[in-house]
Amino acid sequence: MHSVPVRIRITAAVVLLVGLALTGAGFVVYVLQLRQIDENVNAAITQELEEFKRFQVESSEEFADPAALIRANLRSNVAGENELFVGFIGGEWAFAQQNRYSDHSTYDDLRTDPALAEGVNRVLPEGGSFRLDTELGPTVVTVQPVSSANETADGAFVILYLLTSDQDALGDVMRTYAIVAFLSLIAISATAYGVAGRLLRPVRRIHATAQTISDTDLSRRLEVTGNDDLTDLSHTFNAMLDRLEEAFDGQRRFLDDAGHELRTPITIVRGHLELLDADDAAEVKTTTSLVIDEVDRMSRLVDDLILLAKTRRPDFLRPDWLDVGELTDDLADKVSGFGDRTWSVDHRGRGSAFVDRQRITQAMLQLVDNAVRHTEVGDSIAIGSIQDDDALRLWVRDTGVGIGHEHQQVIFDRFRQVDPNSLPGSGLGLSIVSEIARAHGGDVGVTSVLGGGSTFTVTLPRTDPQWRTS
């Protein structure tokens, strides 16, 4: 099944978003207009009620009953458009006045509507407003009680406001809005389709170029032209290919180096086993000891290779808060058993750091082991730590043979041993230290002079908020 082209998906997304925006805007306009209608209706009704109350107060004429008062008010007041004034006497429709320009020619249906009479009588004698669906449409009914001489509310001035014309006008506005929005959506769809095509044209060129890049040839790069977001994308893609090519080259070198290092003990073991005289007990014993030693060396080498492979995994570190001074003391206790050297602590750091205790301890002990390998009995080896606002630094200093400047840049490479006279090892120790530092976001460096000893320093940069210096 073919996937939907990106151009169509982009156009559909734009149309969907614009459609939702237009729908939301229409809904907001509709709600606001309904609220405006309600406010206008309330204002009109309030005005009529105030005029009626003012007529009651200011009129100099004496009225015999509520009916006479209401009739007199209707003679001096004119119903507005969509309004109907009704006099309810004794709970029944008695008389009414409508606007002379009103489209409604008769109110007989309202006169005989039992729901209207029931609603008016329900809110008497306190008065009030309610909505009612009548034959003429939705209507707002407002009741103003009118009392007789004995202060009994046996009459009412009722204002009926018909909402049909206002709601019809709002409906016309919304239908016009819907037509304009629909036509706009069609125009936006066509425009979005055309713009998406122009925007995706460089992406199609990138796609065509990317298809020519294979897992065996990562040398091809995208042609970069222009100065826009797609140009930045091309630069990012080329940078990614550079990293992939470097990673693949590193893996190939790693496999070549590992294969070479593992081939040596295998060749030794196989050669001795092929020449083994099974009837010679002494030779069997010697060969067995040699094979076990080579297998142990191969096992350590495999363990180191596995550890190096794990350093790029996200779960390689398990950091937690630890006290730098306690870590330094713990290292000092452990290193004294590495050999007959003069051990000391240069400096004891203060504060707390967010690091993996086991991995940092492993790296420092590896540096101590390396120092022991390149020193003699009685030489000095010191460890130290210091922490400031920028970084945590831990070091191992020795007074051994030192390292030449030409070798200081390569000693952290895998399987690199610059001193052929040193004790045999896998050549991975310093690589492991470097990877542990890198996993913490830091690095490891060395300062050394031939014959003047070496100092290896692990630097872990500060990364807020996982840092405390007090």
C-alpha positions as CSV (number, residue, x, y, z in Angstrom):
1,M,0.0,0.0,0.0
2,H,1.4,3.4,-1.0
3,S,1.7,6.0,1.7
4,V,-0.1,9.3,1.3
5,P,2.3,11.9,-0.3
6,V,3.8,14.4,2.1
7,R,2.5,17.2,0.0
8,I,-1.1,16.1,0.5
9,R,-0.5,15.4,4.2
10,I,0.8,19.0,4.7
11,T,-2.1,20.5,2.7
12,A,-4.5,18.4,4.7
13,A,-2.9,19.5,8.0
14,V,-3.1,23.2,6.9
15,V,-6.7,22.9,5.9
16,L,-7.6,21.1,9.1
17,L,-5.9,23.8,11.2
18,V,-7.5,26.6,9.3
19,G,-10.8,24.9,9.4
20,L,-10.6,24.5,13.1
21,A,-9.6,28.1,13.5
22,L,-12.5,29.4,11.3
23,T,-14.9,27.1,13.1
24,G,-13.6,28.3,16.5
25,A,-13.9,31.9,15.4
26,G,-17.4,31.4,14.1
27,F,-18.4,29.8,17.4
28,V,-16.9,32.7,19.4
29,V,-18.7,35.2,17.1
30,Y,-22.0,33.3,17.5
31,V,-21.7,33.2,21.3
32,L,-20.8,36.9,21.5
33,Q,-23.7,37.8,19.3
34,L,-26.1,35.8,21.4
35,R,-24.8,37.5,24.5
36,Q,-25.3,40.9,22.7
37,I,-28.9,40.0,21.8
38,D,-29.6,39.1,25.5
39,E,-28.0,42.4,26.6
40,N,-30.1,44.4,24.1
41,V,-33.3,42.6,25.1
42,N,-32.5,43.2,28.8
43,A,-31.8,46.9,28.2
44,A,-35.0,47.4,26.2
45,I,-37.1,45.6,28.9
46,T,-35.4,47.6,31.7
47,Q,-36.1,50.8,29.9
48,E,-39.8,50.0,29.5
49,L,-40.1,49.0,33.2
50,E,-38.4,52.2,34.3
51,E,-40.8,54.3,32.1
52,F,-43.8,52.5,33.6
53,K,-42.6,53.1,37.1
54,R,-41.9,56.7,36.3
55,F,-45.4,57.1,34.9
56,Q,-46.8,55.7,38.1
57,V,-44.9,58.2,40.2
58,E,-45.2,61.3,38.1
59,S,-48.8,60.9,36.9
60,S,-51.2,63.4,38.5
61,E,-54.3,61.4,37.6
62,E,-56.0,59.1,40.1
63,F,-56.6,55.6,38.8
64,A,-59.5,53.6,40.2
65,D,-57.9,50.2,39.5
66,P,-54.7,48.5,38.0
67,A,-56.5,48.2,34.6
68,A,-56.9,52.0,34.4
69,L,-53.3,52.6,35.3
70,I,-52.0,50.1,32.7
71,R,-54.3,51.5,30.0
72,A,-53.2,55.1,30.7
73,N,-49.6,54.0,30.5
74,L,-50.2,52.3,27.1
75,R,-51.7,55.4,25.7
76,S,-48.6,57.4,26.6
77,N,-46.1,54.7,25.6
78,V,-45.4,53.1,22.3
79,A,-44.2,49.5,22.0
80,G,-40.9,49.1,20.3
81,E,-40.1,46.8,17.4
82,N,-40.5,43.1,18.5
83,E,-42.3,44.3,21.7
84,L,-45.9,43.7,22.9
85,F,-47.4,45.3,26.0
86,V,-50.2,43.3,27.7
87,G,-52.4,44.1,30.6
88,F,-53.2,41.1,32.7
89,I,-56.1,41.7,35.0
90,G,-57.4,39.0,37.4
91,G,-54.9,36.5,36.0
92,E,-56.2,36.8,32.4
93,W,-55.2,38.6,29.2
94,A,-57.3,41.8,29.2
95,F,-55.8,44.1,26.5
96,A,-52.6,44.6,24.5
97,Q,-50.6,47.1,22.5
98,Q,-48.1,46.3,19.7
99,N,-45.8,48.3,17.5
100,R,-47.8,49.6,14.6
101,Y,-44.9,48.6,12.2
102,S,-44.8,45.1,13.6
103,D,-44.9,42.3,11.1
104,H,-47.2,40.3,13.5
105,S,-50.8,41.0,12.4
106,T,-52.4,39.1,15.2
107,Y,-51.7,37.9,18.7
108,D,-54.7,35.6,19.1
109,D,-52.4,32.6,19.5
110,L,-50.6,34.3,22.4
111,R,-53.9,35.5,23.9
112,T,-55.2,31.9,24.2
113,D,-51.8,30.3,25.1
114,P,-52.3,28.7,28.5
115,A,-48.5,28.5,29.1
116,L,-48.3,32.3,28.9
117,A,-51.1,32.8,31.4
118,E,-49.7,30.1,33.7
119,G,-46.2,31.7,33.6
120,V,-47.5,35.2,34.4
121,N,-49.6,33.9,37.3
122,R,-46.6,31.9,38.6
123,V,-44.3,34.9,39.0
124,L,-47.0,37.1,40.6
125,P,-47.1,38.9,43.0
126,E,-43.3,39.3,43.1
127,G,-42.8,39.8,39.4
128,G,-39.9,38.6,37.3
129,S,-38.9,37.3,33.8
130,F,-38.9,34.0,32.1
131,R,-38.5,32.6,28.6
132,L,-41.3,30.9,26.7
133,D,-41.5,29.2,23.3
134,T,-44.7,30.4,21.7
135,E,-46.3,30.2,18.3
136,L,-44.4,33.3,17.3
137,G,-41.1,31.9,18.4
138,P,-39.0,32.2,21.5
139,T,-40.2,35.1,23.7
140,V,-38.9,36.8,26.8
141,V,-41.8,37.5,29.2
142,T,-41.4,40.2,31.9
143,V,-44.1,40.7,34.6
144,Q,-44.4,43.9,36.6
145,P,-47.2,43.5,39.3
146,V,-49.7,46.3,39.7
147,S,-51.5,46.5,43.0
148,S,-55.0,47.8,43.7
149,A,-55.9,50.1,46.6
150,N,-55.8,47.2,49.1
151,E,-52.2,46.5,47.9
152,T,-53.3,43.2,46.4
153,A,-51.4,42.5,43.2
154,D,-54.4,41.6,41.1
155,G,-53.0,43.2,37.9
156,A,-49.8,43.0,35.9
157,F,-48.0,45.0,33.2
158,V,-46.5,42.4,31.0
159,I,-43.8,43.0,28.3
160,L,-43.4,40.4,25.6
161,Y,-40.2,40.6,23.6
162,L,-40.1,38.4,20.5
163,L,-36.6,37.1,19.7
164,T,-37.4,35.6,16.3
165,S,-36.2,38.5,14.2
166,D,-33.0,39.0,16.2
167,Q,-32.2,35.3,16.0
168,D,-33.1,35.2,12.3
169,A,-30.7,38.2,11.7
170,L,-28.0,36.3,13.6
171,G,-28.7,33.2,11.5
172,D,-28.2,35.2,8.3
173,V,-24.9,36.6,9.6
174,M,-23.7,33.1,10.5
175,R,-24.7,31.6,7.1
176,T,-22.9,34.4,5.4
177,Y,-19.8,33.7,7.6
178,A,-20.0,30.0,6.8
179,I,-20.1,30.7,3.0
180,V,-17.1,33.1,3.2
181,A,-15.2,30.7,5.5
182,F,-15.8,27.8,3.1
183,L,-14.7,29.8,0.1
184,S,-11.6,30.9,2.0
185,L,-10.9,27.4,3.0
186,I,-10.9,26.3,-0.7
187,A,-8.6,29.2,-1.6
188,I,-6.2,28.3,1.3
189,S,-6.2,24.7,0.3
190,A,-5.1,25.5,-3.2
191,T,-2.5,27.9,-1.9
192,A,-1.2,25.4,0.7
193,Y,-0.9,22.7,-2.0
194,G,1.1,25.0,-4.3
195,V,3.4,26.3,-1.5
196,A,3.9,22.7,-0.1
197,G,5.1,21.6,-3.6
198,R,7.7,24.4,-3.8
199,L,8.9,23.8,-0.2
200,L,9.2,20.1,-0.7
201,R,11.1,20.3,-4.0
202,P,14.5,20.6,-2.2
203,V,13.5,17.8,0.2
204,R,12.9,15.6,-2.8
205,R,16.4,16.4,-4.0
206,I,17.7,15.5,-0.6
207,H,15.7,12.2,-0.8
208,A,17.2,11.4,-4.2
209,T,20.7,12.0,-3.0
210,A,20.2,10.1,0.3
211,Q,19.1,7.0,-1.7
212,T,22.6,6.9,-3.4
213,I,24.3,6.6,0.0
214,S,24.8,3.0,1.0
215,D,26.1,1.4,4.2
216,T,29.4,0.6,2.5
217,D,29.9,4.1,1.0
218,L,29.2,7.0,3.3
219,S,31.4,9.4,1.4
220,R,28.5,11.0,-0.6
221,R,27.2,14.4,0.8
222,L,24.2,16.6,0.0
223,E,24.7,19.6,-2.2
224,V,24.2,22.7,0.0
225,T,22.7,25.8,-1.6
226,G,20.7,28.8,-0.3
227,N,20.3,30.2,3.1
228,D,17.1,28.9,4.8
229,D,15.9,26.1,7.0
230,L,16.4,23.4,4.3
231,T,20.0,24.6,4.0
232,D,20.4,24.1,7.7
233,L,18.8,20.7,7.3
234,S,21.3,19.8,4.6
235,H,24.2,20.9,6.8
236,T,22.8,18.8,9.7
237,F,22.4,15.8,7.5
238,N,25.9,16.1,6.2
239,A,27.2,16.4,9.8
240,M,25.3,13.3,10.7
241,L,26.9,11.4,7.8
242,D,30.3,12.6,9.0
243,R,29.6,11.2,12.5
244,L,28.3,7.9,11.1
245,E,31.3,7.5,8.9
246,E,33.6,8.3,11.8
247,A,31.6,5.8,14.0
248,F,31.8,3.0,11.3
249,D,35.5,3.6,10.8
250,G,36.0,3.5,14.6
251,Q,34.0,0.2,14.7
252,R,36.1,-1.3,11.9
253,R,39.3,-0.2,13.7
254,F,38.0,-1.6,16.9
255,L,37.2,-5.0,15.3
256,D,40.6,-5.0,13.6
257,D,42.4,-4.2,16.8
258,A,40.3,-6.7,18.9
259,G,40.8,-9.4,16.3
260,H,44.6,-8.8,16.3
261,E,44.9,-8.8,20.1
262,L,42.7,-12.0,20.4
263,R,44.5,-13.8,17.6
264,T,47.9,-13.6,19.5
265,P,46.8,-15.7,22.6
266,I,44.8,-18.1,20.4
267,T,47.9,-18.6,18.2
268,I,50.1,-19.3,21.2
269,V,47.6,-21.7,22.7
270,R,47.1,-23.6,19.4
271,G,50.9,-23.8,18.7
272,H,51.6,-25.3,22.1
273,L,48.7,-27.7,22.0
274,E,49.8,-28.9,18.5
275,L,53.4,-29.6,19.8
276,L,52.2,-31.1,23.1
277,D,53.6,-34.5,23.9
278,A,50.8,-36.1,25.9
279,D,53.2,-38.7,27.4
280,D,55.5,-36.1,28.9
281,A,54.0,-35.1,32.2
282,A,56.3,-32.2,32.8
283,E,55.5,-30.8,29.3
284,V,51.8,-31.3,29.9
285,K,52.0,-29.4,33.2
286,T,54.0,-26.6,31.6
287,T,51.7,-26.3,28.6
288,T,48.6,-26.4,30.8
289,S,49.9,-23.6,32.9
290,L,50.7,-21.5,29.8
291,V,47.3,-22.2,28.2
292,I,45.5,-21.2,31.5
293,D,47.5,-18.0,31.6
294,E,46.7,-17.1,28.0
295,V,43.0,-18.0,28.5
296,D,43.0,-15.7,31.6
297,R,44.6,-12.9,29.6
298,M,42.1,-13.5,26.8
299,S,39.2,-13.4,29.3
300,R,40.5,-10.1,30.8
301,L,40.8,-8.7,27.3
302,V,37.2,-9.8,26.5
303,D,35.9,-8.2,29.7
304,D,37.6,-5.0,28.9
305,L,36.2,-5.0,25.4
306,I,32.7,-5.6,26.7
307,L,33.2,-2.7,29.2
308,L,34.3,-0.4,26.4
309,A,31.2,-1.4,24.3
310,K,28.9,-0.6,27.3
311,T,30.3,2.9,27.8
312,R,28.1,4.3,25.0
313,R,24.9,2.9,26.5
314,P,22.6,5.3,28.4
315,D,22.5,3.0,31.5
316,F,26.3,2.8,31.7
317,L,26.3,5.3,34.6
318,R,24.3,5.2,37.8
319,P,25.2,8.6,39.3
320,D,24.3,9.7,42.8
321,W,25.4,12.4,45.2
322,L,28.7,11.6,47.0
323,D,31.1,13.5,49.2
324,V,34.3,14.3,47.4
325,G,36.4,14.1,50.5
326,E,35.0,10.7,51.5
327,L,35.7,9.4,47.9
328,T,39.3,10.6,48.2
329,D,39.8,8.9,51.5
330,D,38.3,5.7,50.2
331,L,40.7,5.7,47.2
332,A,43.6,6.3,49.6
333,D,42.7,3.3,51.6
334,K,42.4,1.1,48.5
335,V,45.6,2.1,46.6
336,S,48.0,1.3,49.4
337,G,47.7,-2.4,48.6
338,F,48.8,-2.0,44.9
339,G,52.5,-2.1,45.6
340,D,55.5,-1.1,47.6
341,R,55.4,2.6,46.8
342,T,55.4,5.8,48.9
343,W,51.7,6.7,48.9
344,S,50.3,10.1,49.8
345,V,47.3,12.4,49.2
346,D,48.1,15.8,47.6
347,H,44.7,17.4,48.3
348,R,41.3,16.4,49.7
349,G,38.4,18.1,47.9
350,R,35.3,19.4,49.6
351,G,31.6,19.4,48.7
352,S,29.3,17.0,46.9
353,A,29.3,15.8,43.3
354,F,26.7,13.9,41.3
355,V,28.7,11.1,39.7
356,D,28.9,7.3,39.5
357,R,31.0,6.3,42.5
358,Q,31.9,2.8,41.1
359,R,32.9,4.1,37.7
360,I,35.0,6.9,39.0
361,T,36.7,4.5,41.5
362,Q,37.3,2.1,38.6
363,A,38.9,4.9,36.5
364,M,41.1,6.1,39.4
365,L,42.3,2.6,40.3
366,Q,43.1,2.0,36.7
367,L,45.3,5.1,36.7
368,V,46.9,4.0,40.0
369,D,47.6,0.5,38.4
370,N,49.1,2.3,35.4
371,A,51.3,4.4,37.7
372,V,52.5,1.2,39.6
373,R,53.5,-0.4,36.3
374,H,55.7,2.6,35.4
375,T,57.4,3.1,38.8
376,E,59.9,1.2,40.9
377,V,59.9,0.2,44.6
378,G,60.2,3.3,46.7
379,D,58.9,5.7,44.1
380,S,56.1,8.1,45.1
381,I,52.5,7.9,44.0
382,A,50.0,10.5,45.1
383,I,46.3,11.0,44.5
384,G,44.2,14.1,45.0
385,S,40.9,15.9,44.4
386,I,39.7,19.4,44.2
387,Q,36.4,21.0,43.4
388,D,35.4,24.5,42.4
389,D,32.6,26.3,40.6
390,D,33.7,24.9,37.3
391,A,34.6,21.3,37.7
392,L,35.7,18.4,39.8
393,R,39.2,17.2,39.2
394,L,40.8,14.0,40.5
395,W,44.4,13.0,39.7
396,V,47.1,10.4,40.1
397,R,50.7,11.7,40.3
398,D,53.8,9.5,40.2
399,T,57.6,10.0,40.0
400,G,58.1,7.2,37.4
401,V,59.8,7.1,34.1
402,G,57.4,9.7,32.5
403,I,56.0,9.8,29.0
404,G,57.4,11.4,25.9
405,H,55.5,14.3,24.3
406,E,55.0,12.3,21.1
407,H,53.3,9.5,23.0
408,Q,51.0,11.7,25.2
409,Q,48.5,12.2,22.5
410,V,48.0,8.4,21.7
411,I,48.2,6.6,25.0
412,F,44.5,6.8,25.4
413,D,43.9,4.9,22.1
414,R,42.9,1.3,22.3
415,F,45.7,-1.4,22.5
416,R,48.3,1.3,22.6
417,Q,51.4,0.5,24.8
418,V,54.2,3.0,24.4
419,D,56.7,1.3,26.7
420,P,57.6,-2.2,25.5
421,N,59.5,-2.9,28.8
422,S,56.4,-2.3,31.0
423,L,54.4,-5.2,32.5
424,P,52.1,-6.9,30.0
425,G,48.5,-5.7,29.8
426,S,45.6,-5.5,27.4
427,G,46.3,-1.9,26.3
428,L,42.8,-0.9,27.1
429,G,43.1,0.5,30.6
430,L,43.6,4.1,29.7
431,S,40.9,3.8,27.0
432,I,38.5,2.7,29.7
433,V,39.5,5.7,31.9
434,S,38.9,8.0,28.9
435,E,35.5,6.5,28.2
436,I,34.4,6.7,31.8
437,A,35.3,10.4,31.9
438,R,33.5,11.0,28.6
439,A,30.4,9.3,29.9
440,H,30.4,11.9,32.7
441,G,30.7,14.7,30.2
442,G,34.4,15.2,31.0
443,D,37.8,14.1,29.9
444,V,41.2,12.8,31.0
445,G,44.6,14.4,30.4
446,V,48.2,13.8,31.2
447,T,51.2,16.1,31.9
448,S,54.5,14.3,31.9
449,V,58.3,14.7,31.4
450,L,60.6,11.9,30.5
451,G,62.3,10.9,33.7
452,G,60.2,13.3,35.8
453,G,57.1,11.4,36.3
454,S,53.5,11.8,35.1
455,T,50.2,13.3,36.4
456,F,46.9,11.9,35.0
457,T,43.9,14.2,35.7
458,V,40.2,13.3,35.3
459,T,38.1,16.5,34.8
460,L,34.3,16.3,35.3
461,P,32.7,19.6,34.3
462,R,30.0,21.2,36.5
463,T,26.5,20.6,35.2
464,D,23.7,22.4,37.2
465,P,21.7,21.5,39.1
466,Q,23.6,18.3,39.9
467,W,26.4,20.0,41.8
468,R,27.1,21.3,45.2
469,T,30.4,23.0,46.3
470,S,29.6,23.5,50.0
